[in-house]
Amino acid sequence: MVSRPFLRRELEYRFWERVRAGALVGEAAVFVGVSVSSGRRWFRQAGGVSPRFRSGPVRARPRLTFVQREQIAVLHAANFSQAEIARQIGCHRSTVGRELSAGSTYWLCRGRRRRLYTASSAQARSDGRARRAKESKLAGNDRLRAEVQTRLEEEHSPEQIAARLQVDFPEDKAMRVSHETIYRALYVQGRGGLRRDLHRRLRTGRALRKPRRKERERRGKIPDMVSIADRPKEADERAVPGHWEGDLILGAQGKSAVGTLVERASGFVMLLHLPDSHGADDVETAMARAMSRLPQTLRRTLTWDQGREMANHIRIAEATELDIYFCDPHSPWQRPVNENTNGLLRQYFPKSVDLSLFAPDYLDHVAAKLNNRPRKRLNWKTPAEALDQLLSNPPNQTGVASTA
């Protein structure tokens, strides 16, 4: 018999169901009837990653619950056949047979082998088997572990690593690993395989998984703006390069900022150095300087939110030859590529830091990092590769068939 009672396992299962549904750790603990400290301990020990339970109602191959084991015990004591027990509890009769063999206690009585099956002891045995230590794939494959650790050092995300391994080692199935396995090796106590300090290389840098925070509020309005509703459909389709999204990411107490520009079709990033302030004049100067490096084919439109830093948008449009459009208030989803990129950039530019201290060379270094990361929406090409492909093979916009 294991020391941990079966009820604890059921409570943990229900606790993680609530967490997956979006409840806070304390709320989930109170809901299932345990202390908040117990819920926090379960969450911390699992690294914020929901464990894989061997019991519960939702599985591709369902396991028996404690209620079903109670029914088996009652029906078996009443001398029902395994087939009849299976029909009544809703499973295959072979499942009942295996359960009676694995969950029963045996002893000899008058030279004959006797069997006693009780639900509590069977559940405890099942929980004990489910907790057996199993070597993770990363712990048992030195070559795979070294490859994953190298890519984490390059600040690639687990999902990017998992997908890129399939691209780089198409014939070697031993070099495959899921992103969840990588997260578990980083976060879950006792899973091992990867150095614990590598979690600092993730975008969030957290040692535990946590739900996303709400997006920051939009920052005011500006006059004479052109709505995103008037932006050409060409920009919406992301088929033609040269349509950009932009915003500021703010530093400590909102007193410093870095400007971000992202090309919609490829996700290519450029960063604006704003060492003195992020007012309208400084943003205008930095924008004109950055856009002057680009060919005309990459200067079509720019979409920004309604921040006061774009008060000089008419002068910016004249200097850069861009058509500038503005999102609706409190609508970050209208700049999805930029919002996603700003989240990635927080790995390098934390909110608690004075961003004016970062030199232009460092901003270029960070942009190069992001431009050479494989991206899921680009079929795991990098933004630099995707932009080069778009420029090398521009889409036919005239509707005239090629005669080549």
C-alpha positions in Angstrom: 0.0 0.0 0.0 1.2 3.5 -0.8 1.0 6.2 1.8 -0.8 8.7 -0.4 -4.6 8.2 -0.2 -6.6 7.7 -3.5 -8.7 10.8 -2.8 -5.7 13.1 -3.1 -5.2 11.9 -6.7 -8.8 12.7 -7.6 -8.5 16.2 -6.0 -5.3 16.9 -7.9 -7.1 15.9 -11.1 -10.0 18.2 -10.5 -7.6 21.0 -9.4 -5.7 20.9 -12.7 -9.0 20.8 -14.6 -9.9 24.1 -13.0 -6.5 25.6 -13.7 -6.7 24.5 -17.4 -10.1 26.2 -17.5 -8.5 29.5 -16.5 -9.0 29.6 -12.7 -6.2 31.1 -10.5 -4.3 28.6 -8.4 -6.0 29.7 -5.2 -9.4 29.6 -6.7 -8.9 26.1 -8.1 -7.7 24.9 -4.6 -10.7 26.3 -2.8 -13.0 24.9 -5.5 -11.8 21.3 -4.9 -11.7 21.7 -1.1 -8.0 21.9 -0.3 -6.0 24.7 1.2 -4.5 27.4 -1.0 -1.0 26.4 0.2 -1.7 22.8 -1.1 -2.8 24.1 -4.4 0.3 26.3 -4.7 2.5 23.4 -3.8 1.0 21.2 -6.5 1.4 24.0 -9.0 5.1 24.7 -8.0 6.0 21.0 -8.0 4.6 20.6 -11.5 6.4 23.8 -12.7 3.0 25.1 -13.8 2.7 22.2 -16.3 -0.5 20.1 -16.0 0.6 16.5 -15.1 -0.4 13.6 -17.2 -2.9 11.7 -15.0 -3.5 8.0 -15.3 -7.1 8.4 -14.3 -9.9 10.8 -15.2 -12.9 11.0 -17.5 -11.2 12.5 -20.6 -8.5 10.3 -22.2 -8.0 8.7 -25.6 -7.8 5.4 -23.7 -9.8 5.9 -20.5 -8.6 4.6 -17.1 -10.9 3.3 -14.4 -12.1 5.8 -11.8 -12.5 5.2 -8.1 -16.3 5.0 -8.6 -15.9 2.3 -11.2 -13.6 0.3 -8.9 -16.2 0.5 -6.2 -18.8 -1.0 -8.6 -16.3 -3.7 -9.6 -15.8 -4.6 -5.9 -19.5 -4.8 -5.2 -20.3 -6.8 -8.3 -17.3 -9.2 -8.0 -18.3 -9.9 -4.4 -21.8 -10.8 -5.7 -20.2 -13.3 -8.1 -21.1 -11.5 -11.3 -19.1 -12.6 -14.3 -16.4 -10.3 -15.7 -18.5 -9.8 -18.9 -21.5 -8.7 -16.8 -19.4 -6.3 -14.7 -18.0 -4.8 -17.8 -21.4 -4.2 -19.3 -22.6 -2.5 -16.1 -19.6 -0.1 -15.7 -19.2 0.6 -19.4 -15.8 -0.9 -20.3 -14.4 -4.0 -22.0 -14.4 -7.3 -20.1 -10.6 -7.6 -20.5 -10.2 -4.3 -18.6 -12.2 -5.8 -15.7 -10.0 -8.9 -15.9 -6.8 -7.0 -15.8 -8.1 -4.8 -13.0 -9.0 -7.8 -10.8 -5.6 -9.3 -11.3 -3.6 -6.2 -10.7 -5.7 -4.6 -7.9 -6.5 -7.7 -5.7 -4.8 -9.0 -2.6 -4.0 -12.7 -2.6 -3.5 -15.3 0.1 -3.6 -19.1 0.6 -6.5 -20.6 2.4 -6.6 -24.4 2.9 -4.2 -24.9 0.1 -6.2 -22.7 -2.3 -5.3 -19.3 -3.6 -7.9 -16.7 -2.5 -8.4 -13.2 -3.9 -9.8 -10.1 -2.2 -10.6 -7.0 -4.3 -11.4 -3.7 -2.6 -11.7 -0.3 -4.4 -9.5 1.6 -2.0 -6.5 -0.8 -2.3 -6.9 -1.1 -6.1 -6.9 2.7 -6.5 -3.9 3.0 -4.3 -2.0 0.4 -6.4 -3.0 2.1 -9.6 -1.8 5.5 -8.3 1.5 3.9 -7.3 2.0 2.5 -10.7 1.2 5.8 -12.3 3.9 7.5 -10.2 6.7 5.2 -11.2 9.8 7.2 -12.3 10.2 7.0 -16.1 13.3 8.3 -17.9 12.4 11.2 -20.2 13.4 11.2 -23.8 15.9 14.0 -23.3 17.6 12.3 -20.3 18.1 9.1 -22.3 19.4 10.7 -25.6 22.7 12.6 -25.2 22.8 13.9 -28.8 19.2 15.1 -28.7 19.7 16.8 -25.3 22.8 18.6 -26.5 21.0 19.8 -29.6 18.0 21.1 -27.6 20.3 22.8 -25.1 22.2 24.5 -27.9 19.1 25.9 -29.4 17.7 27.0 -26.1 21.0 28.9 -25.6 20.2 30.6 -29.0 16.9 31.7 -27.4 14.7 29.6 -29.7 11.4 28.6 -28.1 10.6 24.9 -27.4 7.9 24.9 -30.2 10.5 26.4 -32.6 13.0 23.8 -31.6 10.6 20.8 -31.9 9.5 21.9 -35.4 13.0 22.8 -36.6 14.4 19.4 -35.5 12.0 17.7 -37.9 13.3 20.0 -40.7 17.0 19.6 -39.9 16.9 15.8 -39.2 14.1 14.5 -41.5 15.3 10.9 -41.5 16.4 10.6 -37.9 13.4 9.8 -35.6 15.6 9.7 -32.6 16.1 13.5 -33.0 12.4 14.2 -32.5 11.0 15.7 -29.4 7.7 17.5 -28.6 7.7 21.1 -27.2 5.8 19.8 -24.2 8.6 17.4 -23.4 11.1 20.3 -23.5 8.9 22.4 -21.2 8.5 19.5 -18.8 12.3 19.0 -18.7 12.7 22.7 -17.8 9.9 23.2 -15.4 8.8 19.9 -13.7 10.7 18.8 -10.6 12.4 15.4 -11.1 12.0 15.2 -14.9 15.6 16.2 -15.5 17.3 16.0 -18.9 18.0 19.8 -19.3 19.9 22.3 -17.2 17.4 24.1 -14.9 19.0 27.5 -15.6 18.0 27.3 -19.3 14.5 28.5 -18.4 16.1 32.0 -18.3 16.6 31.7 -22.1 12.9 31.5 -22.7 11.1 34.6 -23.7 9.4 35.0 -20.3 12.4 33.9 -18.3 10.0 32.3 -15.7 10.7 29.2 -13.7 7.0 28.4 -13.7 4.3 28.6 -16.3 1.8 31.4 -15.7 -1.2 32.6 -17.6 -0.7 35.6 -20.0 -1.3 39.0 -18.6 -3.8 41.4 -20.1 -2.6 43.7 -22.8 -1.7 47.2 -21.7 -4.2 49.9 -22.3 -3.9 52.1 -25.4 -2.4 55.6 -25.0 -4.8 58.3 -26.2 -5.8 59.7 -29.6 -4.3 61.8 -32.3 -5.9 64.2 -34.9 -6.3 63.7 -38.7 -5.7 60.0 -38.6 -6.8 57.6 -41.4 -8.6 54.5 -40.1 -7.4 51.0 -40.6 -10.7 50.4 -42.3 -9.4 52.3 -45.3 -6.2 50.3 -45.5 -5.9 48.4 -48.9 -6.9 44.8 -48.8 -3.5 44.0 -50.2 -2.1 44.7 -46.7 -4.7 42.4 -45.0 -3.7 39.4 -47.1 0.0 39.5 -46.2 0.9 38.4 -49.7 2.9 41.5 -50.8 5.9 42.8 -48.8 6.2 46.4 -47.7 3.2 46.6 -45.3 4.4 47.4 -41.7 2.9 47.5 -38.2 4.5 49.6 -35.5 4.3 50.5 -31.8 6.4 51.4 -28.8 7.4 49.2 -26.0 7.9 51.1 -22.7 10.5 50.8 -20.0 10.4 51.5 -16.3 7.5 53.8 -15.3 6.8 54.6 -19.0 9.7 57.0 -19.1 11.7 55.4 -21.9 10.8 53.4 -25.0 12.0 51.5 -28.1 10.1 51.7 -31.3 9.2 48.5 -33.1 8.5 48.0 -36.8 7.4 44.6 -38.2 6.8 43.7 -41.8 3.4 41.9 -42.0 4.2 39.3 -44.6 7.5 38.1 -43.3 7.6 39.2 -39.7 10.9 41.0 -40.3 11.7 43.4 -37.4 13.4 46.8 -37.2 13.9 48.7 -33.9 13.9 52.5 -33.5 16.5 53.9 -31.1 14.9 56.6 -28.9 17.5 57.6 -26.3 16.2 61.1 -25.4 12.4 60.7 -25.4 9.6 58.9 -27.2 7.7 62.1 -28.2 6.4 62.8 -31.6 9.5 64.6 -32.9 11.9 61.9 -31.8 9.7 59.2 -33.3 9.5 61.1 -36.5 13.3 61.4 -36.8 13.9 57.7 -35.9 11.2 56.5 -38.3 12.6 58.5 -41.2 16.1 57.2 -40.5 15.0 53.6 -40.3 12.8 53.7 -43.4 15.5 55.4 -45.5 17.5 52.1 -45.4 14.7 50.3 -47.3 14.0 50.1 -51.0 10.8 51.6 -52.3 9.2 48.2 -52.8 9.3 47.7 -49.0 7.6 51.0 -48.2 3.9 50.7 -48.8 1.8 51.2 -45.6 2.3 51.5 -41.9 -0.3 50.6 -39.3 0.1 52.1 -35.8 -2.1 52.4 -32.7 -3.5 55.7 -31.5 -0.5 56.8 -29.5 0.4 60.5 -29.2 3.9 59.7 -30.4 2.5 59.6 -33.9 1.2 63.2 -33.8 3.6 64.0 -36.7 2.2 61.2 -38.9 1.6 63.5 -41.9 5.3 64.6 -41.9 6.4 61.0 -41.4 4.3 59.9 -44.4 5.8 62.5 -46.6 9.4 61.7 -45.5 9.1 57.9 -45.8 6.6 57.7 -48.7 4.4 55.5 -46.5 0.6 55.5 -46.2 -0.1 55.5 -42.5 -3.2 54.0 -40.9 -4.4 53.8 -37.3 -6.1 51.0 -35.4 -9.4 51.4 -33.5 -9.0 52.2 -29.8 -8.2 49.2 -27.5 -7.8 46.9 -30.5 -4.4 45.3 -30.3 -5.6 42.4 -32.5 -5.6 44.7 -35.5 -1.8 44.7 -35.3 -1.3 41.0 -34.6 2.2 40.6 -36.0 3.5 43.6 -34.0 1.8 42.6 -30.8 3.3 39.1 -31.0 6.8 40.6 -31.8 6.5 43.0 -28.8 5.9 40.0 -26.6 9.1 38.4 -27.9 11.0 41.6 -27.4 10.2 41.7 -23.7 12.8 38.9 -23.3 15.4 41.5 -24.1 13.7 44.7 -22.9 12.0 44.1 -19.5 9.4 46.5 -18.3 11.4 47.4 -15.2 14.5 48.6 -17.2 15.4 52.1 -18.5 15.3 51.4 -22.3 17.2 54.6 -23.2 20.4 52.9 -21.9 20.4 50.4 -24.8 22.8 51.4 -27.6 21.8 51.2 -31.3 24.2 48.3 -31.9 22.3 46.3 -29.2 19.0 47.0 -30.9 20.4 45.8 -34.2 21.7 42.7 -32.4 18.2 41.9 -30.9 16.5 42.5 -34.3 18.9 40.1 -36.0 18.1 37.5 -33.3 14.4 37.7 -34.0 14.9 37.8 -37.8 16.8 34.6 -37.6 14.4 32.6 -35.4 12.2 30.0 -37.2 8.5 30.9 -37.1 5.6 28.6 -37.1 3.4 30.8 -39.4 6.2 30.9 -41.9 6.4 27.1 -42.1 9.4 27.3 -39.8 11.4 29.6 -42.1 13.0 32.6 -40.5 11.7 36.2 -41.2 14.9 37.0 -43.0 14.5 33.9 -45.2 10.8 34.7 -45.8 11.5 38.4 -46.8 14.3 37.3 -49.1 11.9 34.9 -50.8 9.2 37.5 -51.2 11.7 40.0 -52.7 13.2 37.3 -55.0 9.8 36.1 -56.2 7.3 39.0 -56.0 3.7 38.1 -56.5 2.0 39.0 -59.8 -0.2 42.0 -58.8 -1.3 43.1 -62.3 -3.4 40.0 -63.0 -1.6 39.5 -66.3 -0.5 35.9 -66.9 3.3 35.4 -67.3 4.4 34.4 -70.8 7.6 32.8 -69.6 
